[in-house]
Amino acid sequence: MADLFYIPLAHRSLFSLAGEDRRTFLQGLVSNDVAKAAPDRTLYGAFLTPQGKFLHEFFLGEKDDAFWLETETGGRDDFVRRLSIYKLRSKVGMATTDGVRVFALLGRDPAAAIGLPGEAGAAGPFGGGVVFVDPRLPAAGLRGWLPEGAEAALAAPDSSGPNHHTGMRIVSASAFPMAAAIWFRKRPSCWKTGSTSCMGWIGRRGVTSGRN
């Protein structure tokens, strides 16, 4: 895959949410419509307090009858702890997935190189893990959740940074919690449709960079 490059994202980590109640459990707790998550579709959303204060942002995918959630490494344990508060009698279980790493996959046409449609959120299996088109903005490339060593099937690593091939930066919601909370609360059409205008809406308010 000569036109594909991978960049390990050490600041991002995963945890799984399994159990027969996982969909109904998560549906009322996060900003996106969890019913749309599937093995071939990933979502992007946020976890807020009941008052609307931003706490965590995440990517959500489904694999092997479980949800996989990608969030910032430094906030993962807190995210899991807060979700556990609402567990009660729900038949769900959460576990960290430290054997799976997060990668940015970039290149001339990364979706085509992997064999995915180019639309936002399109996902599929790869190397024992999952690859998907960034649901926020397809031009941002792909992300991969891959077991240790599976990235070798992609291409040589690229050390130039995630903006080398895309020429852009994507908002890190945790870096701008107030703007993120306003976005997720006041602009529901953004996270439901994946509209690219969402990024511009935040950008016009001075939030233009991040490392997600």
Buried (B, 14 or more C-beta within 10 A) or exposed (E): BEEBBBBBBEEBBBBBBBBEBBBEBBEEBBBBEBEEBEBBBBBBBBBBEEEEEBBBBBBBBBBEEBBBBBBBBEBBEBBBEBBEEEBEEBEBEBEEBEEBBBBBBBBEEBBEBBEBBEEBBBBBEBBBBBBBBBBBBBBBBBBBBBEEEBBEEBBEEBEEEBBEBBEBBBBBBBBBBEBBBBBBBEBEEBBBEBBBEBBEBBBEEEBBBEBB
